[in-house]
Amino acid sequence: MRPRVKSSLLWGVVGALAFLVLYQGYLLFDGEGVPVPAVAAVAVAVATGATTLSYLGEGWLAGRNGRV
């Protein structure tokens, strides 16, 4: 696996886990639950968005610095 792909996938995992930690904090302080499928869908969306944006962002930054 190429390093750029591996890096972007790991950022996707970090994003999803960060969202889930924030959700746990919400439950701790408020106590109102949201259905599990909705939380899972948002976590997947965050992971997908973070993966895509980190992949594209790394390519854009490498192109700006003269490294392609």
DOTORRO-708811 format. One record per residue: residue in one letter; x, y, z of N, C-alpha, C in turn. Coordinates in steps of 0.05 Angstrom, whole numbers, plus 5000, padded with zeros to 4 digits. Layout:
residues N
AXYZXYZXYZ ...
end
This chain:
residues 68
M501749775000500050005000501850255000 R501050444984502650694982502450845008 P504550985015504551135041502351355042 R501751475019499751685019496951565025 V496351335014493851205019493651115048 K495750995057495850895085495451135104 S496751355099496551585116493651695116 S492451705093489651815092487751625106 L488151365103486351175117486651205147 L489051245157489451275185488251535195 W488251755179486951995187483951955188 G482851785170480051725172479251585197 V480951395206480551255231480651455255 V482651635254482851835275480352015276 G479352095253476952265253474552115264 A474151865256471851715266472051675297 L474451605306474751565335474451825350 A475352045339474952305352471952375354 F470452315333467552365334466252185356 L467051935357465851755377466551845406 V468951945410469652045436467952295443 L467552475424465852705429462952615435 Y462052405421459352305427459152185455 Q461252055464461251945491461252175511 G462652385506462552615523459752745524 Y458452755502455752845501453952675518 L454152415516452552235533453152275562 L455652315569456452345596455252595609 F455152815594454153065606451153105602 D449953005580447153045575445552805581 G446452575573444952325579442852245559 E442252415540440252345520441652195497 G440751945493441951785473440851835445 V442451775425441651795397441751505387 P439951425370440051145360442751065349 V443550825355446150725347446650735316 P444650665300445050685271445750975262 A444551165275445051445267447951525275 V448851435298451551495307453551355289 A452951105281454750955264454851085236 A452651175226452551305200454251565200 V454051725221455651965223458551895226 A459251695241462051615244463251525218 V461751375202462651295176462951535157 A461051725159461251965142463752135150 V464252155176466652305185469152165175 A469251895178471651745169472051785139 T469851765123470151795094471052085087 G469852275100470652555095473552605102 A474452515126477152555134479152415116 T478452175107480152025089480452175063 T478252255051478252395026479752655027 L479052815048480353075050483353055055 S484152865071487052835077488552735052 Y487252565036488552465012488852694992 L486752844988486853064969488653294979 G488453345005490053555016493053505015 E493853255019496653185018497653224989 G496053134970496853174942497053464934 W495153624944495153914938497654044951 L498253984975500554094989503154014976 A503353764967505753674954506053814927 G503853864913504054004888504854294892 R503954414913504654704918507554734925 N508654534938511454544946513454444924 G512354384901514054294879514653994879 R513453844898513853554899511353424890 V511453274869509053124860509452834862 
end
